[in-house]
């Protein structure tokens, strides 16, 4: 699974970790996260994330 970075603050969403505090279980692909999920650091939407290496 691929990681995505928040272009606003630099937070990296790692699917192996998920976002347990945000209700996203470990192992959840970024594409499978609900559209209303927001960055746990700065609060921007999914549309502000880009694929990272």
PDB file of N, CA, C and O in Angstrom:
ATOM      1  N   UNK A   1       0.837  -1.189   0.000  1.00  0.00           N
ATOM      2  CA  UNK A   1       0.000   0.000   0.000  1.00  0.00           C
ATOM      3  C   UNK A   1       0.879   1.249   0.000  1.00  0.00           C
ATOM      4  O   UNK A   1       1.971   1.267   0.567  1.00  0.00           O
ATOM      5  N   UNK A   2       0.378   2.269  -0.640  1.00  0.00           N
ATOM      6  CA  UNK A   2       1.158   3.481  -0.834  1.00  0.00           C
ATOM      7  C   UNK A   2       0.857   4.522   0.246  1.00  0.00           C
ATOM      8  O   UNK A   2      -0.248   4.585   0.785  1.00  0.00           O
ATOM      9  N   UNK A   3       1.874   5.336   0.547  1.00  0.00           N
ATOM     10  CA  UNK A   3       1.745   6.399   1.527  1.00  0.00           C
ATOM     11  C   UNK A   3       1.365   7.700   0.819  1.00  0.00           C
ATOM     12  O   UNK A   3       1.708   7.924  -0.342  1.00  0.00           O
ATOM     13  N   UNK A   4       0.656   8.537   1.547  1.00  0.00           N
ATOM     14  CA  UNK A   4       0.246   9.847   1.034  1.00  0.00           C
ATOM     15  C   UNK A   4       0.687  10.920   2.009  1.00  0.00           C
ATOM     16  O   UNK A   4       0.674  10.713   3.222  1.00  0.00           O
ATOM     17  N   UNK A   5       1.085  12.090   1.466  1.00  0.00           N
ATOM     18  CA  UNK A   5       1.557  13.188   2.295  1.00  0.00           C
ATOM     19  C   UNK A   5       0.584  14.366   2.198  1.00  0.00           C
ATOM     20  O   UNK A   5       0.070  14.676   1.124  1.00  0.00           O
ATOM     21  N   UNK A   6       0.345  15.009   3.333  1.00  0.00           N
ATOM     22  CA  UNK A   6      -0.483  16.210   3.382  1.00  0.00           C
ATOM     23  C   UNK A   6       0.345  17.374   2.838  1.00  0.00           C
ATOM     24  O   UNK A   6       1.415  17.676   3.365  1.00  0.00           O
ATOM     25  N   UNK A   7      -0.142  18.019   1.798  1.00  0.00           N
ATOM     26  CA  UNK A   7       0.602  19.120   1.187  1.00  0.00           C
ATOM     27  C   UNK A   7       0.558  20.381   2.044  1.00  0.00           C
ATOM     28  O   UNK A   7       1.324  21.315   1.806  1.00  0.00           O
ATOM     29  N   UNK A   8      -0.323  20.420   3.032  1.00  0.00           N
ATOM     30  CA  UNK A   8      -0.420  21.593   3.900  1.00  0.00           C
ATOM     31  C   UNK A   8       0.568  21.539   5.069  1.00  0.00           C
ATOM     32  O   UNK A   8       1.164  22.556   5.424  1.00  0.00           O
ATOM     33  N   UNK A   9       0.743  20.349   5.670  1.00  0.00           N
ATOM     34  CA  UNK A   9       1.569  20.287   6.875  1.00  0.00           C
ATOM     35  C   UNK A   9       2.677  19.237   6.834  1.00  0.00           C
ATOM     36  O   UNK A   9       3.563  19.250   7.688  1.00  0.00           O
ATOM     37  N   UNK A  10       2.643  18.326   5.855  1.00  0.00           N
ATOM     38  CA  UNK A  10       3.679  17.315   5.752  1.00  0.00           C
ATOM     39  C   UNK A  10       3.376  16.004   6.451  1.00  0.00           C
ATOM     40  O   UNK A  10       4.196  15.087   6.414  1.00  0.00           O
ATOM     41  N   UNK A  11       2.210  15.892   7.093  1.00  0.00           N
ATOM     42  CA  UNK A  11       1.825  14.626   7.728  1.00  0.00           C
ATOM     43  C   UNK A  11       1.785  13.521   6.674  1.00  0.00           C
ATOM     44  O   UNK A  11       1.281  13.731   5.571  1.00  0.00           O
ATOM     45  N   UNK A  12       2.311  12.356   7.008  1.00  0.00           N
ATOM     46  CA  UNK A  12       2.296  11.234   6.080  1.00  0.00           C
ATOM     47  C   UNK A  12       1.301  10.196   6.574  1.00  0.00           C
ATOM     48  O   UNK A  12       1.407   9.691   7.692  1.00  0.00           O
ATOM     49  N   UNK A  13       0.321   9.883   5.711  1.00  0.00           N
ATOM     50  CA  UNK A  13      -0.620   8.797   6.029  1.00  0.00           C
ATOM     51  C   UNK A  13       0.019   7.491   5.598  1.00  0.00           C
ATOM     52  O   UNK A  13       0.291   7.280   4.416  1.00  0.00           O
ATOM     53  N   UNK A  14       0.257   6.615   6.566  1.00  0.00           N
ATOM     54  CA  UNK A  14       0.824   5.295   6.323  1.00  0.00           C
ATOM     55  C   UNK A  14      -0.283   4.274   6.519  1.00  0.00           C
ATOM     56  O   UNK A  14      -0.778   4.110   7.634  1.00  0.00           O
ATOM     57  N   UNK A  15      -0.682   3.583   5.453  1.00  0.00           N
ATOM     58  CA  UNK A  15      -1.781   2.618   5.576  1.00  0.00           C
ATOM     59  C   UNK A  15      -1.526   1.511   6.595  1.00  0.00           C
ATOM     60  O   UNK A  15      -2.474   0.971   7.165  1.00  0.00           O
ATOM     61  N   UNK A  16      -0.272   1.167   6.831  1.00  0.00           N
ATOM     62  CA  UNK A  16       0.018   0.120   7.808  1.00  0.00           C
ATOM     63  C   UNK A  16      -0.265   0.589   9.229  1.00  0.00           C
ATOM     64  O   UNK A  16      -0.508  -0.227  10.118  1.00  0.00           O
ATOM     65  N   UNK A  17      -0.233   1.898   9.444  1.00  0.00           N
ATOM     66  CA  UNK A  17      -0.509   2.473  10.762  1.00  0.00           C
ATOM     67  C   UNK A  17      -1.969   2.916  10.859  1.00  0.00           C
ATOM     68  O   UNK A  17      -2.599   2.770  11.907  1.00  0.00           O
ATOM     69  N   UNK A  18      -2.504   3.459   9.758  1.00  0.00           N
ATOM     70  CA  UNK A  18      -3.863   3.990   9.768  1.00  0.00           C
ATOM     71  C   UNK A  18      -3.927   5.287  10.573  1.00  0.00           C
ATOM     72  O   UNK A  18      -2.922   5.980  10.738  1.00  0.00           O
ATOM     73  N   UNK A  19      -5.105   5.600  11.063  1.00  0.00           N
ATOM     74  CA  UNK A  19      -5.317   6.759  11.937  1.00  0.00           C
ATOM     75  C   UNK A  19      -6.320   6.332  12.998  1.00  0.00           C
ATOM     76  O   UNK A  19      -7.486   6.724  12.955  1.00  0.00           O
ATOM     77  N   UNK A  20      -5.857   5.518  13.961  1.00  0.00           N
ATOM     78  CA  UNK A  20      -6.778   4.983  14.976  1.00  0.00           C
ATOM     79  C   UNK A  20      -7.583   6.062  15.706  1.00  0.00           C
ATOM     80  O   UNK A  20      -8.756   5.852  16.013  1.00  0.00           O
ATOM     81  N   UNK A  21      -6.963   7.215  15.986  1.00  0.00           N
ATOM     82  CA  UNK A  21      -7.680   8.292  16.673  1.00  0.00           C
ATOM     83  C   UNK A  21      -8.775   8.879  15.784  1.00  0.00           C
ATOM     84  O   UNK A  21      -9.750   9.442  16.281  1.00  0.00           O
ATOM     85  N   UNK A  22      -8.607   8.744  14.467  1.00  0.00           N
ATOM     86  CA  UNK A  22      -9.597   9.244  13.518  1.00  0.00           C
ATOM     87  C   UNK A  22     -10.551   8.169  13.041  1.00  0.00           C
ATOM     88  O   UNK A  22     -11.357   8.407  12.141  1.00  0.00           O
ATOM     89  N   UNK A  23     -10.470   6.986  13.635  1.00  0.00           N
ATOM     90  CA  UNK A  23     -11.374   5.896  13.282  1.00  0.00           C
ATOM     91  C   UNK A  23     -10.944   5.088  12.071  1.00  0.00           C
ATOM     92  O   UNK A  23     -11.739   4.327  11.520  1.00  0.00           O
ATOM     93  N   UNK A  24      -9.680   5.245  11.646  1.00  0.00           N
ATOM     94  CA  UNK A  24      -9.181   4.510  10.483  1.00  0.00           C
ATOM     95  C   UNK A  24      -8.266   3.392  10.978  1.00  0.00           C
ATOM     96  O   UNK A  24      -7.208   3.648  11.552  1.00  0.00           O
ATOM     97  N   UNK A  25      -8.686   2.157  10.749  1.00  0.00           N
ATOM     98  CA  UNK A  25      -7.959   0.990  11.222  1.00  0.00           C
ATOM     99  C   UNK A  25      -6.645   0.805  10.468  1.00  0.00           C
ATOM    100  O   UNK A  25      -6.563   1.136   9.285  1.00  0.00           O
ATOM    101  N   UNK A  26      -5.609   0.276  11.141  1.00  0.00           N
ATOM    102  CA  UNK A  26      -4.385  -0.093  10.430  1.00  0.00           C
ATOM    103  C   UNK A  26      -4.712  -1.050   9.288  1.00  0.00           C
ATOM    104  O   UNK A  26      -5.574  -1.918   9.421  1.00  0.00           O
ATOM    105  N   UNK A  27      -4.018  -0.884   8.173  1.00  0.00           N
ATOM    106  CA  UNK A  27      -4.259  -1.718   7.003  1.00  0.00           C
ATOM    107  C   UNK A  27      -5.257  -1.122   6.027  1.00  0.00           C
ATOM    108  O   UNK A  27      -5.592  -1.752   5.024  1.00  0.00           O
ATOM    109  N   UNK A  28      -5.742   0.097   6.308  1.00  0.00           N
ATOM    110  CA  UNK A  28      -6.716   0.757   5.439  1.00  0.00           C
ATOM    111  C   UNK A  28      -5.999   1.573   4.369  1.00  0.00           C
ATOM    112  O   UNK A  28      -5.254   2.503   4.681  1.00  0.00           O
ATOM    113  N   UNK A  29      -6.230   1.220   3.106  1.00  0.00           N
ATOM    114  CA  UNK A  29      -5.646   1.976   1.998  1.00  0.00           C
ATOM    115  C   UNK A  29      -6.214   3.391   1.988  1.00  0.00           C
ATOM    116  O   UNK A  29      -7.359   3.610   2.385  1.00  0.00           O
ATOM    117  N   UNK A  30      -5.410   4.348   1.534  1.00  0.00           N
ATOM    118  CA  UNK A  30      -5.847   5.746   1.493  1.00  0.00           C
ATOM    119  C   UNK A  30      -7.131   5.886   0.690  1.00  0.00           C
ATOM    120  O   UNK A  30      -8.027   6.641   1.069  1.00  0.00           O
ATOM    121  N   UNK A  31      -7.221   5.165  -0.411  1.00  0.00           N
ATOM    122  CA  UNK A  31      -8.403   5.237  -1.277  1.00  0.00           C
ATOM    123  C   UNK A  31      -9.678   4.777  -0.573  1.00  0.00           C
ATOM    124  O   UNK A  31     -10.784   5.163  -0.954  1.00  0.00           O
ATOM    125  N   UNK A  32      -9.510   3.947   0.459  1.00  0.00           N
ATOM    126  CA  UNK A  32     -10.663   3.398   1.179  1.00  0.00           C
ATOM    127  C   UNK A  32     -11.126   4.274   2.344  1.00  0.00           C
ATOM    128  O   UNK A  32     -12.160   4.002   2.955  1.00  0.00           O
ATOM    129  N   UNK A  33     -10.363   5.321   2.648  1.00  0.00           N
ATOM    130  CA  UNK A  33     -10.745   6.227   3.741  1.00  0.00           C
ATOM    131  C   UNK A  33     -11.967   7.037   3.302  1.00  0.00           C
ATOM    132  O   UNK A  33     -12.027   7.471   2.151  1.00  0.00           O
ATOM    133  N   UNK A  34     -12.936   7.250   4.188  1.00  0.00           N
ATOM    134  CA  UNK A  34     -14.107   8.063   3.827  1.00  0.00           C
ATOM    135  C   UNK A  34     -13.705   9.467   3.366  1.00  0.00           C
ATOM    136  O   UNK A  34     -12.710  10.020   3.834  1.00  0.00           O
ATOM    137  N   UNK A  35     -14.478  10.029   2.456  1.00  0.00           N
ATOM    138  CA  UNK A  35     -14.172  11.346   1.889  1.00  0.00           C
ATOM    139  C   UNK A  35     -14.230  12.466   2.922  1.00  0.00           C
ATOM    140  O   UNK A  35     -13.655  13.532   2.698  1.00  0.00           O
ATOM    141  N   UNK A  36     -14.908  12.253   4.044  1.00  0.00           N
ATOM    142  CA  UNK A  36     -15.004  13.308   5.047  1.00  0.00           C
ATOM    143  C   UNK A  36     -13.876  13.250   6.089  1.00  0.00           C
ATOM    144  O   UNK A  36     -13.858  14.048   7.026  1.00  0.00           O
ATOM    145  N   UNK A  37     -12.940  12.313   5.925  1.00  0.00           N
ATOM    146  CA  UNK A  37     -11.776  12.229   6.817  1.00  0.00           C
ATOM    147  C   UNK A  37     -10.903  13.458   6.613  1.00  0.00           C
ATOM    148  O   UNK A  37     -10.800  13.973   5.499  1.00  0.00           O
ATOM    149  N   UNK A  38     -10.273  13.929   7.686  1.00  0.00           N
ATOM    150  CA  UNK A  38      -9.385  15.089   7.599  1.00  0.00           C
ATOM    151  C   UNK A  38      -8.027  14.746   8.198  1.00  0.00           C
ATOM    152  O   UNK A  38      -7.901  13.822   9.001  1.00  0.00           O
ATOM    153  N   UNK A  39      -7.024  15.499   7.799  1.00  0.00           N
ATOM    154  CA  UNK A  39      -5.670  15.326   8.323  1.00  0.00           C
ATOM    155  C   UNK A  39      -5.703  15.456   9.849  1.00  0.00           C
ATOM    156  O   UNK A  39      -6.234  16.434  10.374  1.00  0.00           O
ATOM    157  N   UNK A  40      -5.139  14.478  10.563  1.00  0.00           N
ATOM    158  CA  UNK A  40      -5.171  14.547  12.028  1.00  0.00           C
ATOM    159  C   UNK A  40      -4.274  15.636  12.612  1.00  0.00           C
ATOM    160  O   UNK A  40      -4.379  15.940  13.800  1.00  0.00           O
ATOM    161  N   UNK A  41      -3.403  16.224  11.809  1.00  0.00           N
ATOM    162  CA  UNK A  41      -2.507  17.266  12.302  1.00  0.00           C
ATOM    163  C   UNK A  41      -3.076  18.656  12.039  1.00  0.00           C
ATOM    164  O   UNK A  41      -3.133  19.489  12.943  1.00  0.00           O
ATOM    165  N   UNK A  42      -3.501  18.908  10.786  1.00  0.00           N
ATOM    166  CA  UNK A  42      -3.904  20.283  10.446  1.00  0.00           C
ATOM    167  C   UNK A  42      -5.368  20.434  10.026  1.00  0.00           C
ATOM    168  O   UNK A  42      -5.861  21.554   9.895  1.00  0.00           O
ATOM    169  N   UNK A  43      -6.065  19.313   9.814  1.00  0.00           N
ATOM    170  CA  UNK A  43      -7.499  19.376   9.570  1.00  0.00           C
ATOM    171  C   UNK A  43      -7.954  19.597   8.132  1.00  0.00           C
ATOM    172  O   UNK A  43      -9.145  19.800   7.895  1.00  0.00           O
ATOM    173  N   UNK A  44      -7.027  19.564   7.156  1.00  0.00           N
ATOM    174  CA  UNK A  44      -7.458  19.711   5.763  1.00  0.00           C
ATOM    175  C   UNK A  44      -8.031  18.398   5.249  1.00  0.00           C
ATOM    176  O   UNK A  44      -7.811  17.345   5.847  1.00  0.00           O
ATOM    177  N   UNK A  45      -8.760  18.460   4.150  1.00  0.00           N
ATOM    178  CA  UNK A  45      -9.415  17.280   3.593  1.00  0.00           C
ATOM    179  C   UNK A  45      -8.489  16.384   2.794  1.00  0.00           C
ATOM    180  O   UNK A  45      -7.335  16.721   2.529  1.00  0.00           O
ATOM    181  N   UNK A  46      -9.032  15.226   2.414  1.00  0.00           N
ATOM    182  CA  UNK A  46      -8.292  14.237   1.635  1.00  0.00           C
ATOM    183  C   UNK A  46      -7.750  14.801   0.328  1.00  0.00           C
ATOM    184  O   UNK A  46      -6.727  14.334  -0.173  1.00  0.00           O
ATOM    185  N   UNK A  47      -8.427  15.798  -0.224  1.00  0.00           N
ATOM    186  CA  UNK A  47      -8.018  16.359  -1.511  1.00  0.00           C
ATOM    187  C   UNK A  47      -6.688  17.105  -1.422  1.00  0.00           C
ATOM    188  O   UNK A  47      -6.112  17.467  -2.448  1.00  0.00           O
ATOM    189  N   UNK A  48      -6.200  17.336  -0.214  1.00  0.00           N
ATOM    190  CA  UNK A  48      -4.922  18.026  -0.014  1.00  0.00           C
ATOM    191  C   UNK A  48      -3.756  17.047   0.155  1.00  0.00           C
ATOM    192  O   UNK A  48      -2.649  17.462   0.501  1.00  0.00           O
ATOM    193  N   UNK A  49      -3.991  15.771  -0.082  1.00  0.00           N
ATOM    194  CA  UNK A  49      -2.952  14.753   0.037  1.00  0.00           C
ATOM    195  C   UNK A  49      -2.465  14.324  -1.338  1.00  0.00           C
ATOM    196  O   UNK A  49      -3.236  14.257  -2.296  1.00  0.00           O
ATOM    197  N   UNK A  50      -1.165  14.032  -1.418  1.00  0.00           N
ATOM    198  CA  UNK A  50      -0.555  13.551  -2.659  1.00  0.00           C
ATOM    199  C   UNK A  50       0.229  12.282  -2.381  1.00  0.00           C
ATOM    200  O   UNK A  50       0.758  12.090  -1.286  1.00  0.00           O
ATOM    201  N   UNK A  51       0.299  11.425  -3.376  1.00  0.00           N
ATOM    202  CA  UNK A  51       1.076  10.193  -3.297  1.00  0.00           C
ATOM    203  C   UNK A  51       2.537  10.537  -3.054  1.00  0.00           C
ATOM    204  O   UNK A  51       3.067  11.465  -3.665  1.00  0.00           O
ATOM    205  N   UNK A  52       3.192   9.797  -2.166  1.00  0.00           N
ATOM    206  CA  UNK A  52       4.604  10.022  -1.887  1.00  0.00           C
ATOM    207  C   UNK A  52       5.371   8.718  -2.062  1.00  0.00           C
ATOM    208  O   UNK A  52       4.788   7.633  -2.047  1.00  0.00           O
ATOM    209  N   UNK A  53       6.677   8.837  -2.228  1.00  0.00           N
ATOM    210  CA  UNK A  53       7.521   7.647  -2.420  1.00  0.00           C
ATOM    211  C   UNK A  53       7.848   6.977  -1.114  1.00  0.00           C
ATOM    212  O   UNK A  53       8.546   5.964  -1.097  1.00  0.00           O
TER     213      UNK A  53
END
